[in-house]
Every structure is written in structure tokens, then in C-alpha cells.
Amino acid sequence: MSIFELALGLVIIVPLLAWWWLRRRTDSPDEKEVDRIDTLIGWPPQATRVLTTQERIAFGTLVRAL
């Protein structure tokens, strides 16, 4: 590999790496906007069961036993 090819490769690689590094360091406006979304507003409440039917029956049995 000649000195010319090495220098040409560096001239191409170094600016690309610098551009990638600077772009990675700065936050894009989209990311900041996503971070500002409140969890309660971003996800509407949804009813869900904490225990399965069998677990609720077992829990009720334990409560009555105690």
C-alpha cells in the first residue's frame, strides 16, 4: 500500500468518523420531544387483572384461612 492510498483513505475515513461522532453526541429534536411525553398521557389507562383466576381463588382461600 502506497503512502498516497493511505493518505486518501484517511482523508475519507476521518471526516466520516468525525461526522458520525458529532451526530451521535448531539440529541436530535425528535428524541427530546419523545422524552418530554408524560407516561400517563403517552399511554392511556387500561384495565388488567393482576392475578389469574386460579391465583385469585388461592389468595381468597389463604385470606379466609388466616
All heavy atoms as TSV, in Angstrom:
chain	resi	resn	atom	element	x	y	z
A	1	MET	N	N	0.861	-1.181	0.000
A	1	MET	CA	C	0.000	0.000	0.000
A	1	MET	C	C	0.902	1.237	0.000
A	1	MET	O	O	1.796	1.367	0.818
A	1	MET	CB	C	-0.894	-0.024	1.235
A	1	MET	CG	C	-1.828	1.150	1.287
A	1	MET	SD	S	-2.932	1.130	2.694
A	1	MET	CE	C	-4.233	0.112	2.077
A	2	SER	N	N	0.649	2.126	-0.902
A	2	SER	CA	C	1.485	3.317	-1.012
A	2	SER	C	C	1.015	4.394	-0.034
A	2	SER	O	O	-0.076	4.340	0.525
A	2	SER	CB	C	1.442	3.854	-2.441
A	2	SER	OG	O	0.168	4.405	-2.698
A	3	ILE	N	N	1.857	5.371	0.147
A	3	ILE	CA	C	1.543	6.496	1.029
A	3	ILE	C	C	0.325	7.248	0.493
A	3	ILE	O	O	-0.513	7.699	1.268
A	3	ILE	CB	C	2.763	7.447	1.110
A	3	ILE	CG1	C	3.974	6.724	1.653
A	3	ILE	CG2	C	2.435	8.687	1.907
A	3	ILE	CD1	C	4.043	6.610	3.146
A	4	PHE	N	N	0.220	7.373	-0.820
A	4	PHE	CA	C	-0.918	8.073	-1.423
A	4	PHE	C	C	-2.235	7.384	-1.087
A	4	PHE	O	O	-3.210	8.035	-0.727
A	4	PHE	CB	C	-0.731	8.165	-2.943
A	4	PHE	CG	C	-1.889	8.817	-3.640
A	4	PHE	CD1	C	-2.089	10.184	-3.541
A	4	PHE	CD2	C	-2.784	8.059	-4.374
A	4	PHE	CE1	C	-3.170	10.785	-4.167
A	4	PHE	CE2	C	-3.858	8.645	-4.996
A	4	PHE	CZ	C	-4.057	10.018	-4.908
A	5	GLU	N	N	-2.272	6.059	-1.182
A	5	GLU	CA	C	-3.505	5.319	-0.872
A	5	GLU	C	C	-3.861	5.445	0.604
A	5	GLU	O	O	-5.025	5.587	0.968
A	5	GLU	CB	C	-3.345	3.848	-1.250
A	5	GLU	CG	C	-3.272	3.611	-2.742
A	5	GLU	CD	C	-2.913	2.172	-3.064
A	5	GLU	OE1	O	-2.371	1.462	-2.176
A	5	GLU	OE2	O	-3.160	1.749	-4.207
A	6	LEU	N	N	-2.859	5.410	1.470
A	6	LEU	CA	C	-3.088	5.560	2.900
A	6	LEU	C	C	-3.634	6.953	3.215
A	6	LEU	O	O	-4.596	7.094	3.980
A	6	LEU	CB	C	-1.785	5.307	3.658
A	6	LEU	CG	C	-1.879	5.359	5.176
A	6	LEU	CD1	C	-2.824	4.293	5.695
A	6	LEU	CD2	C	-0.503	5.194	5.782
A	7	ALA	N	N	-3.038	7.977	2.627
A	7	ALA	CA	C	-3.498	9.349	2.850
A	7	ALA	C	C	-4.910	9.540	2.314
A	7	ALA	O	O	-5.751	10.190	2.963
A	7	ALA	CB	C	-2.543	10.338	2.193
A	8	LEU	N	N	-5.204	8.970	1.157
A	8	LEU	CA	C	-6.549	9.075	0.589
A	8	LEU	C	C	-7.578	8.396	1.491
A	8	LEU	O	O	-8.667	8.925	1.723
A	8	LEU	CB	C	-6.565	8.469	-0.816
A	8	LEU	CG	C	-7.883	8.584	-1.579
A	8	LEU	CD1	C	-8.247	10.044	-1.805
A	8	LEU	CD2	C	-7.797	7.833	-2.891
A	9	GLY	N	N	-7.205	7.237	2.006
A	9	GLY	CA	C	-8.109	6.540	2.930
A	9	GLY	C	C	-8.369	7.346	4.184
A	9	GLY	O	O	-9.503	7.434	4.661
A	10	LEU	N	N	-7.335	7.968	4.743
A	10	LEU	CA	C	-7.506	8.799	5.935
A	10	LEU	C	C	-8.353	10.036	5.646
A	10	LEU	O	O	-9.153	10.451	6.479
A	10	LEU	CB	C	-6.142	9.202	6.487
A	10	LEU	CG	C	-5.367	8.097	7.204
A	10	LEU	CD1	C	-3.987	8.604	7.600
A	10	LEU	CD2	C	-6.127	7.606	8.413
A	11	VAL	N	N	-8.156	10.622	4.465
A	11	VAL	CA	C	-8.940	11.808	4.100
A	11	VAL	C	C	-10.430	11.462	4.008
A	11	VAL	O	O	-11.286	12.283	4.295
A	11	VAL	CB	C	-8.410	12.410	2.777
A	11	VAL	CG1	C	-9.380	13.411	2.178
A	11	VAL	CG2	C	-7.051	13.052	3.001
A	12	ILE	N	N	-10.728	10.243	3.646
A	12	ILE	CA	C	-12.134	9.825	3.539
A	12	ILE	C	C	-12.671	9.351	4.882
A	12	ILE	O	O	-13.772	9.732	5.292
A	12	ILE	CB	C	-12.274	8.720	2.474
A	12	ILE	CG1	C	-11.966	9.295	1.090
A	12	ILE	CG2	C	-13.659	8.106	2.512
A	12	ILE	CD1	C	-11.879	8.267	-0.008
A	13	ILE	N	N	-11.907	8.565	5.613
A	13	ILE	CA	C	-12.384	7.946	6.847
A	13	ILE	C	C	-12.505	8.949	7.992
A	13	ILE	O	O	-13.499	8.937	8.728
A	13	ILE	CB	C	-11.436	6.787	7.257
A	13	ILE	CG1	C	-11.433	5.704	6.200
A	13	ILE	CG2	C	-11.802	6.225	8.617
A	13	ILE	CD1	C	-12.657	4.845	6.147
A	14	VAL	N	N	-11.515	9.807	8.192
A	14	VAL	CA	C	-11.518	10.718	9.339
A	14	VAL	C	C	-12.729	11.657	9.337
A	14	VAL	O	O	-13.399	11.787	10.356
A	14	VAL	CB	C	-10.176	11.478	9.425
A	14	VAL	CG1	C	-10.243	12.595	10.441
A	14	VAL	CG2	C	-9.045	10.513	9.755
A	15	PRO	N	N	-13.067	12.320	8.231
A	15	PRO	CA	C	-14.262	13.175	8.274
A	15	PRO	C	C	-15.555	12.384	8.521
A	15	PRO	O	O	-16.459	12.863	9.208
A	15	PRO	CB	C	-14.294	13.840	6.893
A	15	PRO	CG	C	-12.906	13.759	6.400
A	15	PRO	CD	C	-12.331	12.518	6.985
A	16	LEU	N	N	-15.629	11.174	7.965
A	16	LEU	CA	C	-16.828	10.362	8.212
A	16	LEU	C	C	-16.948	9.986	9.679
A	16	LEU	O	O	-18.045	10.045	10.257
A	16	LEU	CB	C	-16.804	9.106	7.339
A	16	LEU	CG	C	-17.083	9.314	5.860
A	16	LEU	CD1	C	-16.901	8.004	5.104
A	16	LEU	CD2	C	-18.479	9.852	5.652
A	17	LEU	N	N	-15.851	9.592	10.302
A	17	LEU	CA	C	-15.883	9.264	11.730
A	17	LEU	C	C	-16.201	10.491	12.577
A	17	LEU	O	O	-16.950	10.399	13.553
A	17	LEU	CB	C	-14.547	8.658	12.164
A	17	LEU	CG	C	-14.278	7.237	11.697
A	17	LEU	CD1	C	-12.871	6.813	12.096
A	17	LEU	CD2	C	-15.302	6.283	12.251
A	18	ALA	N	N	-15.662	11.647	12.233
A	18	ALA	CA	C	-15.960	12.880	12.969
A	18	ALA	C	C	-17.431	13.243	12.827
A	18	ALA	O	O	-18.084	13.625	13.810
A	18	ALA	CB	C	-15.071	14.017	12.461
A	19	TRP	N	N	-17.974	13.132	11.632
A	19	TRP	CA	C	-19.398	13.431	11.413
A	19	TRP	C	C	-20.268	12.480	12.227
A	19	TRP	O	O	-21.214	12.900	12.881
A	19	TRP	CB	C	-19.726	13.311	9.930
A	19	TRP	CG	C	-21.182	13.386	9.633
A	19	TRP	CD1	C	-21.951	14.508	9.562
A	19	TRP	CD2	C	-22.068	12.293	9.391
A	19	TRP	NE1	N	-23.240	14.179	9.283
A	19	TRP	CE2	C	-23.346	12.817	9.175
A	19	TRP	CE3	C	-21.887	10.911	9.334
A	19	TRP	CZ2	C	-24.441	12.008	8.920
A	19	TRP	CZ3	C	-22.982	10.120	9.077
A	19	TRP	CH2	C	-24.238	10.660	8.875
A	20	TRP	N	N	-19.926	11.186	12.207
A	20	TRP	CA	C	-20.705	10.195	12.959
A	20	TRP	C	C	-20.638	10.471	14.453
A	20	TRP	O	O	-21.635	10.419	15.155
A	20	TRP	CB	C	-20.168	8.795	12.648
A	20	TRP	CG	C	-20.794	7.733	13.487
A	20	TRP	CD1	C	-22.019	7.186	13.340
A	20	TRP	CD2	C	-20.216	7.103	14.633
A	20	TRP	NE1	N	-22.241	6.245	14.313
A	20	TRP	CE2	C	-21.151	6.171	15.116
A	20	TRP	CE3	C	-19.003	7.227	15.279
A	20	TRP	CZ2	C	-20.896	5.387	16.230
A	20	TRP	CZ3	C	-18.752	6.439	16.383
A	20	TRP	CH2	C	-19.694	5.539	16.843
A	21	TRP	N	N	-19.456	10.809	14.968
A	21	TRP	CA	C	-19.280	11.056	16.388
A	21	TRP	C	C	-20.048	12.298	16.833
A	21	TRP	O	O	-20.719	12.293	17.867
A	21	TRP	CB	C	-17.796	11.198	16.701
A	21	TRP	CG	C	-17.514	11.399	18.161
A	21	TRP	CD1	C	-17.623	10.486	19.156
A	21	TRP	CD2	C	-17.093	12.615	18.777
A	21	TRP	NE1	N	-17.280	11.046	20.347
A	21	TRP	CE2	C	-16.948	12.362	20.151
A	21	TRP	CE3	C	-16.815	13.891	18.296
A	21	TRP	CZ2	C	-16.544	13.341	21.045
A	21	TRP	CZ3	C	-16.409	14.855	19.195
A	21	TRP	CH2	C	-16.286	14.570	20.553
A	22	LEU	N	N	-19.980	13.378	16.045
A	22	LEU	CA	C	-20.712	14.599	16.391
A	22	LEU	C	C	-22.216	14.388	16.313
A	22	LEU	O	O	-22.968	14.895	17.141
A	22	LEU	CB	C	-20.289	15.746	15.467
A	22	LEU	CG	C	-18.895	16.305	15.723
A	22	LEU	CD1	C	-18.528	17.305	14.629
A	22	LEU	CD2	C	-18.830	16.952	17.093
A	23	ARG	N	N	-22.658	13.655	15.332
A	23	ARG	CA	C	-24.092	13.380	15.197
A	23	ARG	C	C	-24.587	12.532	16.363
A	23	ARG	O	O	-25.687	12.713	16.845
A	23	ARG	CB	C	-24.355	12.684	13.867
A	23	ARG	CG	C	-25.800	12.441	13.605
A	23	ARG	CD	C	-25.977	11.950	12.184
A	23	ARG	NE	N	-27.299	11.437	11.996
A	23	ARG	CZ	C	-28.293	12.104	11.446
A	23	ARG	NH1	N	-28.072	13.319	11.014
A	23	ARG	NH2	N	-29.465	11.560	11.322
A	24	ARG	N	N	-23.775	11.621	16.837
A	24	ARG	CA	C	-24.143	10.759	17.951
A	24	ARG	C	C	-24.184	11.530	19.265
A	24	ARG	O	O	-24.991	11.250	20.142
A	24	ARG	CB	C	-23.115	9.631	18.047
A	24	ARG	CG	C	-23.523	8.534	18.938
A	24	ARG	CD	C	-22.581	7.350	18.751
A	24	ARG	NE	N	-22.716	6.495	19.891
A	24	ARG	CZ	C	-21.728	6.055	20.628
A	24	ARG	NH1	N	-20.503	6.360	20.299
A	24	ARG	NH2	N	-21.941	5.297	21.653
A	25	ARG	N	N	-23.318	12.542	19.400
A	25	ARG	CA	C	-23.258	13.336	20.632
A	25	ARG	C	C	-24.451	14.259	20.787
A	25	ARG	O	O	-24.948	14.456	21.890
A	25	ARG	CB	C	-21.993	14.186	20.649
A	25	ARG	CG	C	-20.815	13.465	21.225
A	25	ARG	CD	C	-19.639	14.376	21.405
A	25	ARG	NE	N	-19.983	15.524	22.222
A	25	ARG	CZ	C	-19.320	16.666	22.214
A	25	ARG	NH1	N	-18.293	16.818	21.436
A	25	ARG	NH2	N	-19.673	17.650	22.981
A	26	THR	N	N	-24.908	14.848	19.711
A	26	THR	CA	C	-25.999	15.815	19.794
A	26	THR	C	C	-27.329	15.077	19.745
A	26	THR	O	O	-27.509	14.126	19.003
A	26	THR	CB	C	-25.931	16.833	18.643
A	26	THR	OG1	O	-25.995	16.129	17.409
A	26	THR	CG2	C	-24.650	17.642	18.700
A	27	ASP	N	N	-28.252	15.528	20.574
A	27	ASP	CA	C	-29.590	14.938	20.574
A	27	ASP	C	C	-30.414	15.558	19.468
A	27	ASP	O	O	-30.413	16.767	19.290
A	27	ASP	CB	C	-30.288	15.182	21.913
A	27	ASP	CG	C	-29.627	14.433	23.049
A	27	ASP	OD1	O	-29.068	13.357	22.801
A	27	ASP	OD2	O	-29.713	14.936	24.172
A	28	SER	N	N	-31.117	14.730	18.764
A	28	SER	CA	C	-31.991	15.246	17.729
A	28	SER	C	C	-33.272	15.768	18.376
A	28	SER	O	O	-33.657	15.317	19.453
A	28	SER	CB	C	-32.316	14.168	16.703
A	28	SER	OG	O	-33.071	13.142	17.296
A	29	PRO	N	N	-33.990	16.707	17.753
A	29	PRO	CA	C	-35.219	17.251	18.335
A	29	PRO	C	C	-36.279	16.180	18.546
A	29	PRO	O	O	-37.055	16.262	19.474
A	29	PRO	CB	C	-35.690	18.281	17.314
A	29	PRO	CG	C	-34.534	18.529	16.417
A	29	PRO	CD	C	-33.618	17.363	16.523
A	30	ASP	N	N	-36.294	15.161	17.702
A	30	ASP	CA	C	-37.293	14.107	17.861
A	30	ASP	C	C	-37.090	13.358	19.172
A	30	ASP	O	O	-38.045	13.028	19.856
A	30	ASP	CB	C	-37.233	13.134	16.688
A	30	ASP	CG	C	-37.607	13.794	15.378
A	30	ASP	OD1	O	-38.329	14.805	15.425
A	30	ASP	OD2	O	-37.167	13.299	14.324
A	31	GLU	N	N	-35.849	13.088	19.534
A	31	GLU	CA	C	-35.570	12.375	20.769
A	31	GLU	C	C	-35.968	13.213	21.974
A	31	GLU	O	O	-36.513	12.704	22.939
A	31	GLU	CB	C	-34.097	12.007	20.847
A	31	GLU	CG	C	-33.688	10.940	19.853
A	31	GLU	CD	C	-32.193	10.676	19.871
A	31	GLU	OE1	O	-31.483	11.301	20.689
A	31	GLU	OE2	O	-31.738	9.860	19.069
A	32	LYS	N	N	-35.701	14.526	21.936
A	32	LYS	CA	C	-36.080	15.389	23.047
A	32	LYS	C	C	-37.593	15.434	23.187
A	32	LYS	O	O	-38.126	15.454	24.289
A	32	LYS	CB	C	-35.531	16.797	22.835
A	32	LYS	CG	C	-34.037	16.885	22.994
A	32	LYS	CD	C	-33.566	18.293	22.761
A	32	LYS	CE	C	-32.060	18.383	22.841
A	32	LYS	NZ	N	-31.566	19.725	22.546
A	33	GLU	N	N	-38.289	15.473	22.079
A	33	GLU	CA	C	-39.743	15.521	22.103
A	33	GLU	C	C	-40.314	14.234	22.683
A	33	GLU	O	O	-41.266	14.268	23.465
A	33	GLU	CB	C	-40.276	15.749	20.688
A	33	GLU	CG	C	-41.742	16.103	20.642
A	33	GLU	CD	C	-42.162	16.503	19.246
A	33	GLU	OE1	O	-41.463	17.306	18.619
A	33	GLU	OE2	O	-43.195	15.988	18.812
A	34	VAL	N	N	-39.743	13.115	22.349
A	34	VAL	CA	C	-40.204	11.837	22.876
A	34	VAL	C	C	-39.952	11.775	24.374
A	34	VAL	O	O	-40.769	11.253	25.129
A	34	VAL	CB	C	-39.498	10.665	22.151
A	34	VAL	CG1	C	-39.764	9.350	22.847
A	34	VAL	CG2	C	-39.958	10.591	20.715
A	35	ASP	N	N	-38.837	12.315	24.839
A	35	ASP	CA	C	-38.525	12.296	26.261
A	35	ASP	C	C	-39.496	13.144	27.069
A	35	ASP	O	O	-39.709	12.876	28.247
A	35	ASP	CB	C	-37.102	12.787	26.505
A	35	ASP	CG	C	-36.064	11.778	26.053
A	35	ASP	OD1	O	-36.435	10.593	25.901
A	35	ASP	OD2	O	-34.902	12.167	25.859
A	36	ARG	N	N	-40.076	14.161	26.461
A	36	ARG	CA	C	-40.988	15.042	27.182
A	36	ARG	C	C	-42.387	14.465	27.344
A	36	ARG	O	O	-43.175	14.996	28.102
A	36	ARG	CB	C	-41.086	16.392	26.467
A	36	ARG	CG	C	-39.902	17.282	26.781
A	36	ARG	CD	C	-40.133	18.674	26.284
A	36	ARG	NE	N	-39.568	18.754	24.947
A	36	ARG	CZ	C	-40.123	19.370	23.925
A	36	ARG	NH1	N	-41.247	19.984	24.064
A	36	ARG	NH2	N	-39.547	19.368	22.756
A	37	ILE	N	N	-42.705	13.380	26.656
A	37	ILE	CA	C	-44.037	12.808	26.766
A	37	ILE	C	C	-44.185	12.171	28.135
A	37	ILE	O	O	-43.385	11.359	28.554
A	37	ILE	CB	C	-44.296	11.760	25.664
A	37	ILE	CG1	C	-44.322	12.435	24.305
A	37	ILE	CG2	C	-45.590	11.011	25.921
A	37	ILE	CD1	C	-44.498	11.470	23.157
A	38	ASP	N	N	-45.235	12.583	28.843
A	38	ASP	CA	C	-45.519	12.016	30.151
A	38	ASP	C	C	-46.068	10.613	29.975
A	38	ASP	O	O	-46.844	10.337	29.069
A	38	ASP	CB	C	-46.536	12.895	30.878
A	38	ASP	CG	C	-46.749	12.461	32.310
A	38	ASP	OD1	O	-45.903	11.713	32.839
A	38	ASP	OD2	O	-47.746	12.879	32.901
A	39	THR	N	N	-45.686	9.714	30.854
A	39	THR	CA	C	-46.127	8.322	30.740
A	39	THR	C	C	-47.641	8.217	30.831
A	39	THR	O	O	-48.266	7.440	30.105
A	39	THR	CB	C	-45.479	7.478	31.850
A	39	THR	OG1	O	-44.075	7.628	31.763
A	39	THR	CG2	C	-45.835	6.020	31.697
A	40	LEU	N	N	-48.253	8.988	31.708
A	40	LEU	CA	C	-49.701	8.905	31.869
A	40	LEU	C	C	-50.438	9.417	30.638
A	40	LEU	O	O	-51.501	8.924	30.297
A	40	LEU	CB	C	-50.146	9.684	33.106
A	40	LEU	CG	C	-49.643	9.122	34.434
A	40	LEU	CD1	C	-50.058	10.036	35.576
A	40	LEU	CD2	C	-50.147	7.721	34.656
A	41	ILE	N	N	-49.870	10.405	29.976
A	41	ILE	CA	C	-50.503	10.935	28.769
A	41	ILE	C	C	-50.165	10.053	27.566
A	41	ILE	O	O	-50.988	9.822	26.697
A	41	ILE	CB	C	-50.041	12.390	28.523
A	41	ILE	CG1	C	-50.543	13.285	29.641
A	41	ILE	CG2	C	-50.530	12.894	27.173
A	41	ILE	CD1	C	-49.987	14.682	29.598
A	42	GLY	N	N	-48.943	9.547	27.531
A	42	GLY	CA	C	-48.495	8.743	26.396
A	42	GLY	C	C	-49.221	7.410	26.286
A	42	GLY	O	O	-49.455	6.918	25.192
A	43	TRP	N	N	-49.557	6.822	27.428
A	43	TRP	CA	C	-50.241	5.529	27.433
A	43	TRP	C	C	-51.530	5.648	28.208
A	43	TRP	O	O	-51.520	5.828	29.430
A	43	TRP	CB	C	-49.370	4.459	28.088
A	43	TRP	CG	C	-48.136	4.157	27.329
A	43	TRP	CD1	C	-48.030	3.985	25.987
A	43	TRP	CD2	C	-46.833	3.987	27.861
A	43	TRP	NE1	N	-46.739	3.702	25.650
A	43	TRP	CE2	C	-45.982	3.695	26.775
A	43	TRP	CE3	C	-46.293	4.044	29.136
A	43	TRP	CZ2	C	-44.633	3.473	26.945
A	43	TRP	CZ3	C	-44.950	3.811	29.298
A	43	TRP	CH2	C	-44.129	3.539	28.212
A	44	PRO	N	N	-52.670	5.573	27.532
A	44	PRO	CA	C	-53.936	5.666	28.254
A	44	PRO	C	C	-54.123	4.475	29.191
A	44	PRO	O	O	-53.617	3.382	28.926
A	44	PRO	CB	C	-54.983	5.654	27.141
A	44	PRO	CG	C	-54.310	5.078	25.969
A	44	PRO	CD	C	-52.849	5.364	26.113
A	45	PRO	N	N	-54.830	4.673	30.311
A	45	PRO	CA	C	-55.023	3.569	31.252
A	45	PRO	C	C	-55.817	2.427	30.625
A	45	PRO	O	O	-56.698	2.633	29.798
A	45	PRO	CB	C	-55.791	4.199	32.409
A	45	PRO	CG	C	-56.265	5.505	31.927
A	45	PRO	CD	C	-55.457	5.898	30.745
A	46	GLN	N	N	-55.484	1.238	31.042
A	46	GLN	CA	C	-56.137	0.057	30.506
A	46	GLN	C	C	-56.344	-0.914	31.666
A	46	GLN	O	O	-55.409	-1.209	32.414
A	46	GLN	CB	C	-55.260	-0.580	29.429
A	46	GLN	CG	C	-55.842	-1.817	28.818
A	46	GLN	CD	C	-54.927	-2.372	27.733
A	46	GLN	OE1	O	-53.884	-1.813	27.436
A	46	GLN	NE2	N	-55.326	-3.478	27.153
A	47	ALA	N	N	-57.565	-1.396	31.824
A	47	ALA	CA	C	-57.863	-2.329	32.892
A	47	ALA	C	C	-57.162	-3.656	32.642
A	47	ALA	O	O	-57.130	-4.153	31.517
A	47	ALA	CB	C	-59.367	-2.542	32.994
A	48	THR	N	N	-56.609	-4.210	33.694
A	48	THR	CA	C	-55.948	-5.506	33.590
A	48	THR	C	C	-56.030	-6.215	34.930
A	48	THR	O	O	-56.171	-5.582	35.971
A	48	THR	CB	C	-54.475	-5.350	33.170
A	48	THR	OG1	O	-53.916	-6.630	33.014
A	48	THR	CG2	C	-53.673	-4.567	34.162
A	49	ARG	N	N	-55.972	-7.504	34.896
A	49	ARG	CA	C	-56.001	-8.269	36.129
A	49	ARG	C	C	-54.575	-8.568	36.558
A	49	ARG	O	O	-53.733	-8.945	35.756
A	49	ARG	CB	C	-56.760	-9.562	35.934
A	49	ARG	CG	C	-58.201	-9.283	35.648
A	49	ARG	CD	C	-58.991	-10.543	35.661
A	49	ARG	NE	N	-60.356	-10.178	35.303
A	49	ARG	CZ	C	-61.407	-10.654	35.895
A	49	ARG	NH1	N	-61.288	-11.557	36.816
A	49	ARG	NH2	N	-62.600	-10.258	35.545
A	50	VAL	N	N	-54.368	-8.437	37.871
A	50	VAL	CA	C	-53.040	-8.685	38.403
A	50	VAL	C	C	-52.829	-10.182	38.592
A	50	VAL	O	O	-51.754	-10.701	38.333
A	50	VAL	CB	C	-52.844	-7.930	39.732
A	50	VAL	CG1	C	-51.487	-8.213	40.326
A	50	VAL	CG2	C	-53.037	-6.446	39.522
A	51	LEU	N	N	-53.859	-10.870	39.040
A	51	LEU	CA	C	-53.764	-12.309	39.292
A	51	LEU	C	C	-54.663	-13.073	38.327
A	51	LEU	O	O	-55.706	-12.571	37.908
A	51	LEU	CB	C	-54.194	-12.625	40.728
A	51	LEU	CG	C	-53.420	-11.942	41.851
A	51	LEU	CD1	C	-54.072	-12.240	43.193
A	51	LEU	CD2	C	-51.978	-12.398	41.857
A	52	THR	N	N	-54.248	-14.282	38.007
A	52	THR	CA	C	-55.094	-15.146	37.186
A	52	THR	C	C	-56.237	-15.675	38.055
A	52	THR	O	O	-56.248	-15.500	39.283
A	52	THR	CB	C	-54.292	-16.327	36.616
A	52	THR	OG1	O	-53.841	-17.131	37.704
A	52	THR	CG2	C	-53.128	-15.851	35.779
A	53	THR	N	N	-57.195	-16.346	37.454
A	53	THR	CA	C	-58.346	-16.864	38.195
A	53	THR	C	C	-57.903	-17.837	39.277
A	53	THR	O	O	-58.363	-17.751	40.428
A	53	THR	CB	C	-59.326	-17.551	37.226
A	53	THR	OG1	O	-59.704	-16.614	36.218
A	53	THR	CG2	C	-60.563	-18.038	37.945
A	54	GLN	N	N	-57.027	-18.744	38.949
A	54	GLN	CA	C	-56.548	-19.716	39.931
A	54	GLN	C	C	-55.798	-19.024	41.073
A	54	GLN	O	O	-55.928	-19.415	42.239
A	54	GLN	CB	C	-55.640	-20.770	39.276
A	54	GLN	CG	C	-56.358	-21.709	38.347
A	54	GLN	CD	C	-56.502	-21.142	36.946
A	54	GLN	OE1	O	-55.947	-20.112	36.618
A	54	GLN	NE2	N	-57.276	-21.828	36.113
A	55	GLU	N	N	-55.024	-18.005	40.747
A	55	GLU	CA	C	-54.291	-17.279	41.789
A	55	GLU	C	C	-55.251	-16.516	42.694
A	55	GLU	O	O	-55.039	-16.452	43.908
A	55	GLU	CB	C	-53.291	-16.317	41.146
A	55	GLU	CG	C	-52.126	-17.018	40.469
A	55	GLU	CD	C	-51.270	-16.080	39.654
A	55	GLU	OE1	O	-51.773	-15.011	39.224
A	55	GLU	OE2	O	-50.096	-16.422	39.432
A	56	ARG	N	N	-56.316	-15.943	42.141
A	56	ARG	CA	C	-57.304	-15.243	42.972
A	56	ARG	C	C	-58.025	-16.207	43.897
A	56	ARG	O	O	-58.294	-15.891	45.059
A	56	ARG	CB	C	-58.303	-14.483	42.093
A	56	ARG	CG	C	-57.716	-13.190	41.559
A	56	ARG	CD	C	-58.722	-12.351	40.818
A	56	ARG	NE	N	-58.779	-12.887	39.446
A	56	ARG	CZ	C	-59.893	-13.245	38.829
A	56	ARG	NH1	N	-61.045	-13.096	39.407
A	56	ARG	NH2	N	-59.846	-13.735	37.610
A	57	ILE	N	N	-58.345	-17.395	43.407
A	57	ILE	CA	C	-59.004	-18.404	44.244
A	57	ILE	C	C	-58.068	-18.821	45.372
A	57	ILE	O	O	-58.476	-18.912	46.541
A	57	ILE	CB	C	-59.438	-19.608	43.389
A	57	ILE	CG1	C	-60.563	-19.205	42.451
A	57	ILE	CG2	C	-59.857	-20.776	44.273
A	57	ILE	CD1	C	-60.910	-20.256	41.404
A	58	ALA	N	N	-56.809	-19.058	45.079
A	58	ALA	CA	C	-55.833	-19.446	46.102
A	58	ALA	C	C	-55.643	-18.320	47.107
A	58	ALA	O	O	-55.564	-18.565	48.321
A	58	ALA	CB	C	-54.507	-19.808	45.449
A	59	PHE	N	N	-55.580	-17.087	46.643
A	59	PHE	CA	C	-55.425	-15.956	47.551
A	59	PHE	C	C	-56.635	-15.819	48.459
A	59	PHE	O	O	-56.501	-15.588	49.663
A	59	PHE	CB	C	-55.217	-14.660	46.748
A	59	PHE	CG	C	-55.054	-13.450	47.615
A	59	PHE	CD1	C	-53.872	-13.230	48.302
A	59	PHE	CD2	C	-56.073	-12.510	47.748
A	59	PHE	CE1	C	-53.710	-12.114	49.112
A	59	PHE	CE2	C	-55.924	-11.390	48.541
A	59	PHE	CZ	C	-54.740	-11.193	49.228
A	60	GLY	N	N	-57.844	-15.963	47.908
A	60	GLY	CA	C	-59.048	-15.898	48.729
A	60	GLY	C	C	-59.064	-16.995	49.780
A	60	GLY	O	O	-59.470	-16.776	50.924
A	61	THR	N	N	-58.621	-18.172	49.414
A	61	THR	CA	C	-58.562	-19.296	50.364
A	61	THR	C	C	-57.582	-18.969	51.482
A	61	THR	O	O	-57.867	-19.221	52.667
A	61	THR	CB	C	-58.133	-20.582	49.641
A	61	THR	OG1	O	-59.040	-20.830	48.580
A	61	THR	CG2	C	-58.112	-21.754	50.578
A	62	LEU	N	N	-56.425	-18.415	51.154
A	62	LEU	CA	C	-55.445	-18.047	52.172
A	62	LEU	C	C	-55.964	-16.941	53.097
A	62	LEU	O	O	-55.757	-17.000	54.304
A	62	LEU	CB	C	-54.128	-17.592	51.515
A	62	LEU	CG	C	-53.282	-18.677	50.876
A	62	LEU	CD1	C	-52.120	-18.051	50.099
A	62	LEU	CD2	C	-52.769	-19.640	51.928
A	63	VAL	N	N	-56.682	-15.982	52.536
A	63	VAL	CA	C	-57.241	-14.900	53.339
A	63	VAL	C	C	-58.264	-15.454	54.319
A	63	VAL	O	O	-58.272	-15.099	55.515
A	63	VAL	CB	C	-57.847	-13.800	52.436
A	63	VAL	CG1	C	-58.680	-12.816	53.242
A	63	VAL	CG2	C	-56.753	-13.069	51.685
A	64	ARG	N	N	-59.136	-16.341	53.855
A	64	ARG	CA	C	-60.145	-16.937	54.741
A	64	ARG	C	C	-59.491	-17.812	55.792
A	64	ARG	O	O	-59.943	-17.876	56.940
A	64	ARG	CB	C	-61.143	-17.747	53.913
A	64	ARG	CG	C	-62.142	-16.880	53.165
A	64	ARG	CD	C	-63.292	-17.698	52.598
A	64	ARG	NE	N	-62.836	-18.739	51.664
A	64	ARG	CZ	C	-62.610	-18.554	50.369
A	64	ARG	NH1	N	-62.804	-17.358	49.839
A	64	ARG	NH2	N	-62.202	-19.541	49.602
A	65	ALA	N	N	-58.421	-18.508	55.450
A	65	ALA	CA	C	-57.740	-19.385	56.410
A	65	ALA	C	C	-57.058	-18.594	57.522
A	65	ALA	O	O	-57.001	-19.058	58.653
A	65	ALA	CB	C	-56.729	-20.256	55.688
A	66	LEU	N	N	-56.563	-17.430	57.180
A	66	LEU	CA	C	-55.891	-16.620	58.200
A	66	LEU	C	C	-56.906	-15.858	59.025
A	66	LEU	O	O	-56.707	-15.484	60.126
A	66	LEU	CB	C	-54.902	-15.648	57.558
A	66	LEU	CG	C	-53.689	-16.309	56.913
A	66	LEU	CD1	C	-52.877	-15.263	56.150
A	66	LEU	CD2	C	-52.815	-16.980	57.966
